[in-house]
Amino acid sequence: MARAVPLFAFLLVACNRPPMAPIPSASRSVTATDITIDGAPPPEDFADVVRERTDEVLAPVEECYAERLVDRPGLEGEEQLRVYVSAAQVIRVTMQSSTLDDPILEDCVKQAILRYVLPEGSPRGGAFVEFRLIFRSSEG
């Protein structure tokens, strides 16, 4: 477990679990919650590193969402994902559940996360990271 924790710090996004506050952004349309690493919550002492890496992961996901909102204004929902990370890269992304009812967005999100490469010096060990993405449009 100790080797897996830093993987989370480099991979994932804003965690809404106390005491970590959400990353402030008036335009944030995608957030992540309920983050676990190999089935356990990450330690709170990684909150600063998570904040530093949030935009790197969420920016392409938000681009996917913005593109779909052109065709489907008001599209909102949630997606539960399981991501396997090893050798400092994302190996596999599996959708556990989704209320989006939009296969195009779901595939785009998966492809965006698969392209993410962990920064230089990241641990190379493997871990399963699970989280929920929440998509909220400004029209919703």
TORFITI-211129 format. One line per 4 residues: number of its first residue (from 1); their letters; for each residue x, y, z of N, C-alpha, C. Coordinates in steps of 0.1 Angstrom, whole numbers, plus 5000, padded with zeros to 4 digits. Layout:
NUM = A = X Y Z X Y Z X Y Z ~ ...
***
This chain:
1 = MARA = 5008 4988 5000 5000 5000 5000 5009 5013 5000 ~ 5020 5012 5007 5028 5024 5008 5033 5029 4994 ~ 5036 5019 4986 5041 5023 4972 5030 5028 4964 ~ 5018 5024 4966 5006 5029 4958 5002 5043 4961
5 = VPLF = 5004 5047 4973 4999 5061 4977 5004 5072 4968 ~ 5017 5072 4965 5022 5083 4956 5016 5082 4942 ~ 5013 5071 4937 5006 5070 4924 4994 5078 4924 ~ 4986 5078 4935 4974 5086 4936 4977 5101 4935
9 = AFLL = 4988 5104 4942 4991 5118 4943 4994 5124 4929 ~ 5000 5116 4920 5003 5121 4907 4992 5119 4897 ~ 4983 5110 4900 4973 5106 4890 4960 5114 4891 ~ 4955 5116 4903 4942 5120 4904 4939 5134 4908
13 = VACN = 4927 5137 4910 4920 5150 4909 4916 5154 4922 ~ 4907 5164 4922 4902 5170 4935 4894 5160 4943 ~ 4897 5159 4955 4889 5150 4964 4881 5158 4974 ~ 4868 5156 4974 4859 5164 4983 4858 5158 4997
17 = RPPM = 4867 5149 5001 4866 5143 5014 4873 5153 5024 ~ 4867 5156 5036 4873 5165 5045 4886 5158 5050 ~ 4896 5166 5054 4896 5181 5055 4901 5188 5042 ~ 4903 5180 5031 4907 5187 5019 4895 5194 5012
21 = APIP = 4897 5207 5010 4887 5216 5004 4887 5214 4989 ~ 4876 5216 4983 4876 5215 4968 4885 5226 4962 ~ 4890 5223 4950 4899 5233 4944 4890 5244 4938 ~ 4892 5256 4942 4884 5267 4938 4884 5270 4923
25 = SASR = 4873 5270 4916 4872 5274 4902 4858 5277 4899 ~ 4855 5289 4894 4841 5292 4891 4836 5285 4879 ~ 4846 5281 4870 4842 5274 4858 4843 5259 4858 ~ 4847 5253 4870 4849 5239 4871 4835 5232 4868
29 = SVTA = 4835 5223 4857 4823 5216 4854 4824 5201 4856 ~ 4837 5196 4859 4839 5182 4863 4847 5182 4876 ~ 4842 5174 4885 4849 5172 4898 4850 5157 4900 ~ 4859 5153 4909 4860 5139 4913 4859 5138 4928
33 = TDIT = 4852 5127 4932 4850 5124 4946 4852 5109 4948 ~ 4851 5105 4961 4851 5091 4965 4863 5084 4960 ~ 4875 5090 4961 4887 5084 4956 4892 5074 4966 ~ 4896 5062 4960 4902 5052 4968 4914 5046 4960
37 = IDGA = 4924 5041 4968 4935 5034 4962 4935 5020 4967 ~ 4934 5010 4959 4933 4996 4963 4923 4994 4974 ~ 4912 5002 4972 4900 5000 4982 4901 5008 4994 ~ 4911 5016 4996 4912 5024 5009 4913 5039 5005
41 = PPPE = 4908 5048 5014 4910 5062 5011 4924 5066 5012 ~ 4928 5076 5003 4942 5081 5004 4945 5089 5016 ~ 4957 5089 5021 4960 5098 5033 4958 5112 5030 ~ 4953 5120 5039 4950 5134 5037 4963 5142 5035
45 = DFAD = 4975 5137 5039 4987 5145 5037 4992 5146 5023 ~ 4984 5140 5013 4987 5141 4999 4979 5152 4993 ~ 4971 5159 5000 4961 5169 4995 4968 5179 4986 ~ 4980 5184 4990 4987 5195 4983 4991 5189 4969
49 = VVRE = 4997 5177 4969 5001 5172 4956 4989 5169 4947 ~ 4978 5165 4953 4966 5162 4945 4962 5176 4938 ~ 4962 5186 4946 4958 5199 4940 4967 5204 4929 ~ 4980 5201 4930 4989 5205 4920 4987 5197 4907
53 = RTDE = 4982 5185 4907 4980 5177 4895 4966 5177 4890 ~ 4956 5184 4896 4943 5183 4892 4940 5188 4878 ~ 4945 5199 4874 4942 5204 4861 4948 5195 4850 ~ 4959 5189 4852 4965 5180 4842 4956 5168 4839
57 = VLAP = 4948 5164 4848 4940 5152 4846 4926 5157 4841 ~ 4921 5167 4848 4907 5171 4845 4905 5180 4832 ~ 4916 5187 4828 4915 5195 4817 4910 5188 4804 ~ 4916 5177 4800 4911 5170 4788 4897 5164 4790
61 = VEEC = 4894 5160 4803 4881 5155 4805 4870 5166 4804 ~ 4874 5178 4808 4865 5189 4807 4863 5193 4792 ~ 4874 5191 4784 4873 5194 4770 4863 5184 4763 ~ 4864 5171 4767 4854 5161 4762 4840 5166 4765
65 = YAER = 4838 5170 4778 4824 5174 4782 4820 5186 4775 ~ 4828 5196 4773 4824 5208 4766 4820 5205 4751 ~ 4827 5196 4745 4824 5192 4731 4810 5186 4731 ~ 4807 5177 4740 4794 5171 4740 4783 5180 4744
69 = LVDR = 4785 5190 4752 4775 5200 4755 4770 5208 4743 ~ 4778 5209 4733 4774 5215 4720 4762 5208 4714 ~ 4763 5194 4714 4752 5186 4708 4741 5183 4719 ~ 4745 5183 4731 4735 5179 4742 4736 5189 4753
73 = PGLE = 4731 5201 4751 4731 5211 4762 4723 5206 4774 ~ 4729 5209 4786 4723 5204 4798 4727 5190 4802 ~ 4735 5183 4794 4740 5170 4798 4747 5170 4811 ~ 4742 5162 4820 4748 5161 4833 4748 5147 4838
77 = GEEQ = 4756 5143 4848 4756 5130 4854 4768 5127 4861 ~ 4770 5114 4864 4781 5109 4871 4787 5096 4864 ~ 4800 5094 4866 4806 5082 4861 4816 5077 4871 ~ 4814 5064 4875 4823 5058 4884 4833 5050 4876
81 = LRVY = 4846 5053 4879 4857 5047 4871 4867 5039 4880 ~ 4873 5029 4874 4883 5021 4881 4895 5022 4871 ~ 4906 5027 4876 4918 5030 4868 4930 5021 4873 ~ 4936 5014 4864 4948 5007 4869 4960 5015 4864
85 = VSAA = 4970 5018 4873 4982 5026 4870 4994 5017 4874 ~ 5003 5016 4864 5016 5009 4867 5026 5015 4857 ~ 5039 5013 4861 5050 5018 4853 5048 5033 4849 ~ 5043 5041 4859 5042 5055 4858 5032 5059 4846
89 = QVIR = 5023 5050 4843 5013 5054 4833 5000 5047 4836 ~ 4989 5052 4830 4976 5046 4831 4976 5034 4821 ~ 4973 5022 4827 4972 5010 4819 4958 5007 4814 ~ 4948 5009 4823 4935 5005 4820 4925 5014 4827
93 = VTMQ = 4914 5017 4820 4903 5025 4826 4890 5017 4823 ~ 4883 5014 4834 4871 5007 4833 4860 5015 4839 ~ 4849 5017 4832 4837 5023 4837 4829 5013 4846 ~ 4827 5017 4858 4820 5008 4867 4805 5011 4866
97 = SSTL = 4801 5024 4865 4787 5028 4863 4787 5042 4857 ~ 4775 5046 4852 4774 5059 4846 4759 5063 4845 ~ 4756 5075 4848 4743 5081 4847 4742 5090 4835 ~ 4753 5091 4827 4754 5101 4816 4746 5097 4804
101 = DDPI = 4744 5084 4802 4737 5079 4790 4743 5086 4777 ~ 4756 5086 4776 4762 5093 4765 4775 5085 4762 ~ 4775 5075 4753 4786 5067 4750 4798 5075 4744 ~ 4795 5085 4737 4805 5094 4731 4813 5100 4742
105 = LEDC = 4807 5106 4751 4814 5113 4762 4821 5103 4771 ~ 4815 5092 4774 4821 5081 4782 4834 5076 4775 ~ 4834 5074 4762 4846 5070 4755 4857 5080 4755 ~ 4853 5093 4753 4862 5104 4753 4869 5105 4766
109 = VKQA = 4862 5104 4777 4868 5105 4790 4878 5094 4792 ~ 4874 5082 4789 4883 5070 4790 4896 5072 4782 ~ 4895 5077 4770 4906 5079 4761 4915 5091 4767 ~ 4909 5101 4773 4917 5112 4779 4925 5107 4791
113 = ILRY = 4919 5099 4799 4926 5093 4811 4937 5083 4807 ~ 4934 5075 4796 4944 5066 4792 4957 5073 4787 ~ 4955 5085 4781 4967 5093 4776 4975 5099 4787 ~ 4970 5099 4799 4977 5106 4810 4990 5098 4814
117 = VLPE = 5001 5104 4814 5014 5098 4818 5018 5105 4831 ~ 5022 5097 4841 5026 5103 4854 5040 5110 4852 ~ 5042 5120 4860 5054 5128 4858 5067 5120 4861 ~ 5078 5126 4857 5091 5120 4859 5093 5117 4874
121 = GSPR = 5098 5106 4877 5101 5102 4891 5090 5096 4898 ~ 5078 5094 4892 5067 5087 4898 5070 5073 4901 ~ 5064 5067 4911 5066 5053 4914 5061 5045 4902 ~ 5067 5033 4901 5064 5024 4890 5055 5013 4894
125 = GGAF = 5052 5011 4906 5044 5000 4911 5029 5002 4907 ~ 5022 4991 4908 5008 4992 4903 4998 4994 4914 ~ 4987 5000 4910 4976 5003 4920 4963 5005 4912 ~ 4952 5001 4919 4938 5003 4913 4933 5016 4920
129 = VEFR = 4929 5026 4912 4924 5038 4918 4909 5039 4913 ~ 4900 5041 4922 4886 5042 4919 4881 5056 4923 ~ 4873 5062 4915 4868 5075 4918 4855 5078 4910 ~ 4848 5088 4914 4835 5092 4907 4837 5106 4901
133 = LIFR = 4834 5107 4888 4834 5120 4881 4820 5125 4881 ~ 4819 5138 4885 4806 5144 4885 4806 5155 4874 ~ 4797 5155 4864 4796 5164 4853 4784 5173 4856 ~ 4786 5186 4857 4776 5196 4859 4777 5207 4849
137 = SSEG = 4767 5210 4841 4768 5221 4831 4763 5234 4838 ~ 4767 5245 4832 4762 5258 4837 4747 5259 4835 ~ 4742 5251 4825 4727 5252 4822 4719 5243 4831 ~ 4726 5234 4838 4719 5224 4846 4715 5229 4860
***
